[in-house]
């Protein structure tokens, strides 16, 4: 299949490309590098605000929220152009793509003004407090409790794998507010300021980069949160969760396809799997375009997430084997160092392969995706 872009979409893409040409910070401006996924240096804050003011931060949003009411194909063209140039429009991706998006979908006008707009304008950063020890992808198994005491919730419990929490200003936190209700129905969502008394954040490294502290454990001990910080209905957090994960997964496939493009450019010599890599990338793109066309079951996002994350992991392993001992030091990108590119700091093929396991876990593990596909698409029994 050969897709022919609509002239209006290409006009939109060209306009965005011209904006990037005129405004993109150069390598000499883009210092220092962000410390985590919720740390935005001042130069990056200026860059994000410039996009917001011009309507290019999230083009699908209304102008008051950093967009221009763009159509889905136009939004795809916007993201494809960012991917083609290997740059990010925000250095707080969860804050922008999940937390702010959830606030705009489920929040009151006051909550949008208080949190969503500052996150979009990089005046505030946010992290997602969802995973817990023993309940990583099983949100219904979470045990962090929030008890209503007058006009405040009192929160006790623990989160883990909370990316960027030590640099975030707020956490979008999923808590259990009705322990007697069925597990899916007793969950609520709170916006919790990280400076709250009784909240402790402990960053830790990963197997790929022990000194790269982005993950966190977060502990809540009698943390008092105003009832006004409740996002969505009380005990209605399951619906908010599905919206949040939907925001995370909707165009996640594009990053997988783009990463496979890096491999195609940088490792074209291994003929045994080169054709498979090309076909996987094209299949991922076509499945993504099909989903964007609308009218499809949202569960199909699980197909994209499962296929994309595991294809990237398989391709990473092939690249690791191709380069042999050099995979420990071989640079993954040939472009000059540029802090606008978050992937630029992945210094070896080994690190890329090690990080690929995170792609099969974050946003719902491969096992969870297979359950969703089996039950909601194939109609198999639980």
NUROMI-342591 format. One record per residue (C-alpha): residue in one letter; x negated, y negated, z. Coordinates in steps of 0.001 Angstrom, whole numbers. Layout:
REM NUROMI-342591
SITE residuo      xx      yy      zz
SITE       a       X       Y       Z
...
***
This chain:
REM NUROMI-342591
SITE residuo      xx      yy      zz
SITE       x       0       0       0
SITE       x   -1285   -3457    -897
SITE       x     312   -6326    1000
SITE       x     658   -9662    -767
SITE       x     850  -12584    1672
SITE       x    3600  -15124    1229
SITE       x    2259  -18470     -76
SITE       x    3772  -20282    2904
SITE       x    1955  -17957    5295
SITE       x   -1330  -18542    3495
SITE       x    -701  -22290    3677
SITE       x    -192  -21903    7432
SITE       x   -3405  -19878    7694
SITE       x   -5349  -22483    5713
SITE       x   -4088  -25273    7980
SITE       x   -5236  -23369   11061
SITE       x   -8568  -22573    9439
SITE       x   -9103  -26266    8745
SITE       x   -8333  -27039   12398
SITE       x  -10964  -24499   13488
SITE       x  -13529  -25920   11073
SITE       x  -13029  -29387   12506
SITE       x  -12768  -28540   16202
SITE       x  -14466  -25247   17051
SITE       x  -17229  -25722   19663
SITE       x  -20670  -24772   18366
SITE       x  -23137  -22490   20183
SITE       x  -24939  -25498   21658
SITE       x  -21659  -26721   23221
SITE       x  -20375  -23346   24425
SITE       x  -22376  -23069   27652
SITE       x  -22227  -21682   30250
SITE       x  -20681  -18289   29524
SITE       x  -17526  -17438   31525
SITE       x  -18223  -15233   34546
SITE       x  -14968  -13287   34324
SITE       x  -11669  -13058   32474
SITE       x  -10217  -15792   34721
SITE       x  -13240  -18118   34760
SITE       x  -12943  -20961   32262
SITE       x  -15960  -23318   32068
SITE       x  -15186  -26982   31466
SITE       x  -16100  -26835   27761
SITE       x  -13662  -23928   27299
SITE       x  -10934  -25791   29168
SITE       x  -11339  -28708   26757
SITE       x  -11163  -26299   23815
SITE       x   -7953  -24655   25080
SITE       x   -6283  -28016   25783
SITE       x   -7197  -29228   22303
SITE       x   -5419  -26198   20824
SITE       x   -2416  -26720   23110
SITE       x   -2051  -30367   22127
SITE       x   -2293  -29519   18405
SITE       x     231  -26671   18637
SITE       x   -2332  -24010   17789
SITE       x   -2721  -22275   21164
SITE       x     301  -19970   20790
SITE       x    1992  -21067   17547
SITE       x    5120  -19020   18255
SITE       x    5905  -21180   21299
SITE       x    7879  -24430   21129
SITE       x    5694  -27576   20903
SITE       x    6103  -28334   24625
SITE       x    4398  -25000   25342
SITE       x    1466  -25276   22962
SITE       x    3067  -24030   19759
SITE       x    4998  -24959   16652
SITE       x    7861  -22429   16551
SITE       x    5917  -20256   14100
SITE       x    7417  -17072   12674
SITE       x    5986  -13650   13540
SITE       x    4093  -13365   10222
SITE       x    2615  -16822   10853
SITE       x    1605  -15778   14381
SITE       x     -82  -12720   12890
SITE       x   -1981  -14904   10416
SITE       x   -3115  -17074   13344
SITE       x   -4454  -14064   15259
SITE       x   -6038  -12554   12158
SITE       x   -7974  -15757   11581
SITE       x   -9198  -15771   15178
SITE       x  -10216  -12124   14793
SITE       x  -11936  -12729   11483
SITE       x  -14107  -15400   13086
SITE       x  -14614  -13288   16213
SITE       x  -13482  -16014   18583
SITE       x  -10971  -16284   21407
SITE       x   -8520  -19131   21834
SITE       x   -8544  -18649   25624
SITE       x  -11051  -17278   28123
SITE       x   -8195  -16278   30445
SITE       x   -6468  -13766   28146
SITE       x   -4230  -12183   30798
SITE       x   -3231  -15587   32082
SITE       x   -2320  -16766   28604
SITE       x    -915  -13607   27038
SITE       x     813  -11956   30004
SITE       x    1286  -14271   33002
SITE       x    2241  -17478   31164
SITE       x    4289  -15480   28648
SITE       x    6184  -13771   31484
SITE       x    6814  -17118   33174
SITE       x    8201  -18553   29943
SITE       x   10439  -15497   29465
SITE       x   11735  -14997   33017
SITE       x   10908  -18183   34931
SITE       x   13012  -21135   35972
SITE       x   12326  -24550   34504
SITE       x   10519  -25479   37726
SITE       x    8335  -22359   37524
SITE       x    7481  -23080   33901
SITE       x    6471  -26636   34796
SITE       x    4583  -25619   37928
SITE       x    2629  -22642   36579
SITE       x    3167  -21820   32894
SITE       x    2167  -25208   31466
SITE       x    -978  -25576   33661
SITE       x   -2070  -22033   32660
SITE       x   -1495  -22818   28992
SITE       x   -3441  -26078   29319
SITE       x   -6318  -24315   31160
SITE       x   -5721  -26434   34259
SITE       x   -5097  -23217   36193
SITE       x   -6083  -19570   35670
SITE       x   -4111  -16426   36462
SITE       x   -4549  -12679   36889
SITE       x   -2165   -9711   36897
SITE       x   -1643   -7839   40181
SITE       x     -46   -4618   39001
SITE       x   -2297   -1540   39449
SITE       x   -2765      26   42884
SITE       x   -4821    2902   44299
SITE       x   -2885    6010   43348
SITE       x    -443    4064   41143
SITE       x   -2470    2719   38246
SITE       x     -98    3360   35341
SITE       x    2812    4514   37502
SITE       x    4289    1141   38420
SITE       x    7247    2847   40067
SITE       x    4801    4337   42567
SITE       x    3522    1008   43887
SITE       x    3453     594   47673
SITE       x    2578   -3062   48250
SITE       x    5502   -4323   50342
SITE       x    7169   -7728   50500
SITE       x    9706   -8298   53271
SITE       x   11965  -11342   53114
SITE       x   11676  -13456   56264
SITE       x   13887  -16533   55933
SITE       x   12648  -18496   52922
SITE       x    9389  -16552   52669
SITE       x    8228  -13087   51668
SITE       x    5626  -11394   53879
SITE       x    3346   -9274   51675
SITE       x    1181   -6334   52786
SITE       x    -717   -3886   50595
SITE       x   -3519   -3541   48066
SITE       x   -4128   -3961   44342
SITE       x   -7105   -2690   42333
SITE       x   -8620   -3167   38851
SITE       x   -7317   -6732   39045
SITE       x   -9346   -8389   36296
SITE       x  -10669  -11857   37141
SITE       x   -8822  -12088   40457
SITE       x  -11801  -13658   42260
SITE       x  -11730  -16588   39802
SITE       x   -7949  -16866   39368
SITE       x   -5768  -19509   40982
SITE       x   -2632  -17327   41062
SITE       x   -1738  -13638   40839
SITE       x    1405  -12361   39149
SITE       x    2015   -9708   41793
SITE       x    4374   -6724   41614
SITE       x    5703   -5739   45046
SITE       x    8284   -3381   46553
SITE       x   11124   -5341   48134
SITE       x   13680   -2545   48657
SITE       x   12018     661   49922
SITE       x   15362    2498   50054
SITE       x   16298    1894   46408
SITE       x   15312    4260   43574
SITE       x   11653    3636   42778
SITE       x   12357    1734   39561
SITE       x   14941    -543   41175
SITE       x   13267   -1804   44335
SITE       x   10497   -3865   42703
SITE       x   10160   -7662   42557
SITE       x    7554  -10055   41131
SITE       x    5903  -12910   43028
SITE       x    3529  -15658   41936
SITE       x     957  -15606   44745
SITE       x   -1668  -18386   45111
SITE       x   -5049  -16733   45652
SITE       x   -5928  -19196   48405
SITE       x   -3100  -17865   50590
SITE       x   -4035  -16939   54146
SITE       x   -4456  -13181   54497
SITE       x   -5337  -12581   50812
SITE       x   -8834  -11138   50235
SITE       x  -10474  -10485   46843
SITE       x  -13456   -8149   46451
SITE       x  -15014   -8011   42957
SITE       x  -16885   -4901   41817
SITE       x  -18793   -3768   38730
SITE       x  -18004   -1132   36126
SITE       x  -19862    1880   34749
SITE       x  -20652     -97   31583
SITE       x  -21957   -3183   33360
SITE       x  -22559   -2800   37122
SITE       x  -23514   -6473   37438
SITE       x  -20549   -7726   35397
SITE       x  -18010   -8265   38187
SITE       x  -14624   -8706   36559
SITE       x  -12613   -6021   38353
SITE       x  -11338   -6688   41870
SITE       x   -9739   -5064   44847
SITE       x   -7151   -7415   46326
SITE       x   -5874   -6982   49894
SITE       x   -2700   -8570   51301
SITE       x   -2354   -8827   55080
SITE       x     790  -10655   56184
SITE       x     505  -13023   53220
SITE       x    3423  -15458   53287
SITE       x    4835  -16416   49884
SITE       x    7738  -18881   49407
SITE       x   10931  -17380   48013
SITE       x   10708  -20039   45284
SITE       x    7763  -18031   43917
SITE       x   10010  -15085   43007
SITE       x    9912  -14525   39229
SITE       x   13137  -13093   37878
SITE       x   15832  -11516   40052
SITE       x   15200   -9974   43462
SITE       x   14645   -6219   42990
SITE       x   14600   -6840   39207
SITE       x   10860   -6498   38705
SITE       x   11103   -3412   36498
SITE       x   12554   -5523   33685
SITE       x    9873   -8176   34194
SITE       x    7226   -5430   34066
SITE       x    8490   -4164   30740
SITE       x    8426   -7706   29402
SITE       x    4895   -8254   30721
SITE       x    3549   -5023   29233
SITE       x    5395   -5775   26011
SITE       x    3514   -9069   25765
SITE       x     269   -7168   26390
SITE       x     887   -4420   23831
SITE       x    2664   -6304   21029
SITE       x    -480   -7333   19144
SITE       x   -3062   -5272   21018
SITE       x   -3355   -3095   17925
SITE       x   -4884   -6047   16068
SITE       x   -7881   -6113   18417
SITE       x   -8365   -2371   17882
SITE       x   -8232   -2758   14103
SITE       x  -10606   -5707   14264
SITE       x  -13098   -3786   16389
SITE       x  -13082    -950   13849
SITE       x  -13911   -3580   11246
SITE       x  -17084   -4347   13224
SITE       x  -18068    -701   12965
SITE       x  -17388    -629    9235
SITE       x  -19628   -3667    8753
SITE       x  -22406   -2550   11074
SITE       x  -22520    1229   10527
SITE       x  -21654    2038    6908
SITE       x  -24237    4776    6543
SITE       x  -22437    7691    8218
SITE       x  -20386    9094    5338
SITE       x  -18923   11999    7318
SITE       x  -16623    9729    9297
SITE       x  -16751    6446    7394
SITE       x  -13644    7282    5323
SITE       x  -11784    8351    8463
SITE       x  -12664    5036   10087
SITE       x  -11340    3122    7082
SITE       x   -8108    5114    7061
SITE       x   -7593    4730   10813
SITE       x   -8005     983   10584
SITE       x   -5584     705    7661
SITE       x   -3031    3003    9323
SITE       x   -3214     905   12493
SITE       x   -2648   -2306   10565
SITE       x     306    -890    8608
SITE       x    1930     481   11762
SITE       x    1456   -2927   13359
SITE       x    2985   -4738   10394
SITE       x    5915   -2293   10493
SITE       x    6529   -3078   14157
SITE       x    6347   -6827   13507
SITE       x    8923   -6491   10735
SITE       x   11507   -5906   13463
SITE       x   14335   -3499   13943
SITE       x   12075    -822   15407
SITE       x   12180     901   18777
SITE       x    9920    -967   21254
SITE       x    8634    2466   22295
SITE       x    6728    2465   19004
SITE       x    4306      66   20685
SITE       x    3145    3133   22611
SITE       x    2200    4801   19320
SITE       x     111    1773   18387
SITE       x   -1505    1574   21805
SITE       x   -2289    5308   21963
SITE       x   -3569    5614   18403
SITE       x   -5552    2373   18469
SITE       x   -7312    2920   21793
SITE       x   -8249    6531   21034
SITE       x   -9381    5744   17480
SITE       x  -11691    3047   18856
SITE       x  -13075    5484   21423
SITE       x  -13746    8139   18767
SITE       x  -15396    5593   16468
SITE       x  -17535    4307   19350
SITE       x  -18782    7819   20028
SITE       x  -19771    8254   16365
SITE       x  -21659    4951   16415
SITE       x  -23418    5984   19624
SITE       x  -24517    9262   18039
SITE       x  -25590    7580   14820
SITE       x  -28031    5232   16538
SITE       x  -29455    7826   18923
SITE       x  -31838    6402   21539
SITE       x  -31510    2963   19919
SITE       x  -27862    2923   21026
SITE       x  -29079    1818   24453
SITE       x  -30558   -1410   23074
SITE       x  -29140   -1854   19559
SITE       x  -27283   -5210   19246
SITE       x  -23685   -4692   18188
SITE       x  -23306   -8007   16399
SITE       x  -25611   -9611   13885
SITE       x  -24201  -13120   14297
SITE       x  -26142  -15636   16415
SITE       x  -25270  -15690   20104
SITE       x  -22134  -17729   20628
SITE       x  -20246  -17894   23895
SITE       x  -17033  -18493   21940
SITE       x  -17214  -14760   21138
SITE       x  -16354  -12628   24161
SITE       x  -17653   -9498   22406
SITE       x  -21091  -11046   21918
SITE       x  -22298   -9941   25350
SITE       x  -21800   -6224   24648
SITE       x  -25508   -5554   24259
SITE       x  -25525   -1925   23145
SITE       x  -23467     764   21489
SITE       x  -23555    2655   24784
SITE       x  -21839    -246   26532
SITE       x  -19187    -382   23817
SITE       x  -18552    3345   24169
SITE       x  -18380    3126   27958
SITE       x  -15939     217   27730
SITE       x  -13753    2081   25238
SITE       x  -12491    4285   28085
SITE       x  -10908    1185   29602
SITE       x   -8856     788   26441
SITE       x   -7220    4165   27052
SITE       x   -6322    3131   30607
SITE       x   -5449    -595   30643
SITE       x   -1887   -1421   29639
SITE       x    -761    2132   30415
SITE       x   -2903    5267   30149
SITE       x   -2858    7533   27124
SITE       x    -951   10094   29212
SITE       x    1762    7538   30001
SITE       x    1985    6575   26314
SITE       x    2405   10241   25343
SITE       x    5247   10601   27854
SITE       x    6992    7525   26412
SITE       x    6574    8817   22855
SITE       x    7817   12281   23811
SITE       x   10898   11089   25683
SITE       x   11969    7924   23853
SITE       x   10905    8617   20271
SITE       x   10917   12411   19924
SITE       x   13800   12955   22350
SITE       x   12020   15672   24323
SITE       x   13156   16466   27889
SITE       x   11347   14920   30843
***
